[in-house]
């Protein structure tokens, strides 16, 4: 709906990009900071396969720490930012506790019907496939 009314309103150059016709905002917003000159180079990318290839050749990240796997990702990549696994374990053990005043979030799946899930998967297929995400896996968490 927003695209039909005002596509430029969507930030990070996504709304103005021709990629918004077949690539989701999450994919665009992931590639923008983690690849060199993505906004400029994105004008040449016209297929999903081109996006995958561009990421393989230009992504300069050493690791991604995913919120849903934070502990595992931290421990698997500790050598990039800590002297030992023990330092990571100590930092995890001393993290602040969740506030008692924090509100319980509603399960995300309450907001998605099958049509919307399919649309999101189609647009952000790159992220789903790169990190092995599925809506079903997210429901289990």
C-alpha positions as CSV (number, residue, x, y, z in Angstrom):
1,X,0.0,0.0,0.0
2,X,2.8,2.4,0.9
3,X,4.5,1.7,-2.5
4,X,1.4,2.6,-4.3
5,X,1.0,5.9,-2.5
6,X,4.5,7.1,-1.9
7,X,7.4,4.8,-2.5
8,X,10.0,7.4,-1.7
9,X,8.8,7.4,1.9
10,X,10.6,4.2,2.5
11,X,14.1,5.1,3.7
12,X,17.6,3.9,2.9
13,X,17.1,4.6,-0.8
14,X,14.9,1.5,-1.0
15,X,11.8,3.2,-2.1
16,X,13.7,4.9,-5.0
17,X,15.5,1.8,-6.0
18,X,14.4,-0.4,-8.9
19,X,15.1,-3.3,-6.7
20,X,12.0,-2.7,-4.7
21,X,10.1,-4.4,-7.5
22,X,11.5,-7.8,-6.5
23,X,13.6,-7.4,-3.4
24,X,12.3,-6.8,0.1
25,X,13.3,-4.0,2.4
26,X,15.1,-6.4,4.8
27,X,17.3,-7.7,2.0
28,X,18.0,-4.2,0.8
29,X,18.7,-2.9,4.3
30,X,21.0,-5.9,5.0
31,X,23.1,-5.5,1.8
32,X,23.4,-1.7,2.1
33,X,25.7,-1.5,5.1
34,X,27.5,-4.9,4.6
35,X,28.7,-4.5,1.0
36,X,30.7,-1.8,-0.7
37,X,28.8,0.7,-2.7
38,X,25.6,-1.3,-2.7
39,X,23.2,1.6,-3.5
40,X,25.3,2.6,-6.5
41,X,25.9,-1.0,-7.6
42,X,22.3,-2.0,-7.1
43,X,21.3,-0.3,-10.3
44,X,23.0,-3.2,-12.2
45,X,21.3,-6.0,-10.2
46,X,18.2,-7.2,-12.0
47,X,17.7,-10.8,-10.7
48,X,17.7,-12.7,-7.4
49,X,20.7,-14.7,-8.7
50,X,22.6,-11.4,-9.3
51,X,21.8,-10.3,-5.6
52,X,23.2,-13.7,-4.3
53,X,26.3,-13.3,-6.5
54,X,26.8,-9.7,-5.5
55,X,26.7,-10.7,-1.8
56,X,29.1,-13.5,-2.2
57,X,31.7,-11.2,-4.0
58,X,31.2,-8.0,-2.0
59,X,30.0,-8.8,1.6
60,X,32.8,-7.8,4.0
61,X,31.4,-9.1,7.3
62,X,33.3,-11.7,9.2
63,X,30.3,-12.8,11.2
64,X,26.7,-11.8,11.9
65,X,25.4,-12.0,15.5
66,X,21.7,-12.9,15.2
67,X,19.5,-11.9,18.1
68,X,17.7,-15.3,18.2
69,X,21.0,-17.1,18.3
70,X,23.1,-14.5,20.1
71,X,24.8,-16.8,22.7
72,X,25.7,-19.4,20.1
73,X,26.8,-16.8,17.5
74,X,28.9,-15.0,20.2
75,X,30.6,-18.3,21.2
76,X,31.2,-19.5,17.7
77,X,32.9,-16.3,16.7
78,X,34.6,-15.3,20.0
79,X,38.0,-15.2,18.4
80,X,37.0,-12.1,16.3
81,X,36.4,-9.9,19.4
82,X,37.5,-11.6,22.6
83,X,40.6,-13.5,23.9
84,X,38.7,-16.6,25.0
85,X,35.3,-18.3,25.2
86,X,35.4,-17.8,29.0
87,X,35.4,-14.0,28.5
88,X,32.2,-14.4,26.5
89,X,30.6,-16.7,29.0
90,X,31.4,-14.2,31.8
91,X,29.9,-11.3,29.8
92,X,26.8,-13.4,29.2
93,X,26.5,-14.4,32.8
94,X,26.7,-10.7,33.9
95,X,24.3,-9.3,31.4
96,X,21.5,-7.1,32.8
97,X,18.3,-9.0,33.7
98,X,15.1,-8.2,31.9
99,X,13.1,-5.5,33.6
100,X,10.0,-6.5,35.5
101,X,8.1,-3.7,33.9
102,X,8.8,-4.9,30.4
103,X,5.6,-5.9,28.6
104,X,5.1,-9.3,27.1
105,X,5.2,-9.1,23.3
106,X,2.5,-10.7,21.3
107,X,3.6,-13.6,19.1
108,X,4.5,-12.3,15.7
109,X,2.6,-15.0,13.9
110,X,-0.7,-13.4,15.0
111,X,0.0,-10.6,12.5
112,X,0.7,-12.8,9.4
113,X,-1.7,-14.7,7.3
114,X,-0.5,-17.2,4.6
115,X,-0.7,-14.6,1.8
116,X,1.5,-12.2,3.8
117,X,4.0,-14.9,4.7
118,X,4.4,-15.8,1.1
119,X,4.8,-12.2,0.0
120,X,7.5,-11.7,2.7
121,X,9.3,-14.9,1.8
122,X,9.2,-14.1,-1.9
123,X,10.6,-10.6,-1.4
124,X,13.2,-11.5,1.3
125,X,14.0,-15.0,0.0
126,X,17.7,-14.0,0.1
127,X,17.7,-13.5,3.9
128,X,15.6,-16.6,4.5
129,X,17.9,-18.7,2.4
130,X,21.2,-17.2,3.6
131,X,20.4,-17.7,7.2
132,X,18.1,-20.7,6.9
133,X,15.1,-18.9,8.4
134,X,11.5,-20.3,8.1
135,X,8.3,-18.9,9.6
136,X,7.8,-22.3,11.1
137,X,11.1,-22.2,13.0
138,X,10.3,-18.8,14.3
139,X,7.0,-20.0,15.7
140,X,8.8,-22.6,17.8
141,X,10.8,-19.9,19.7
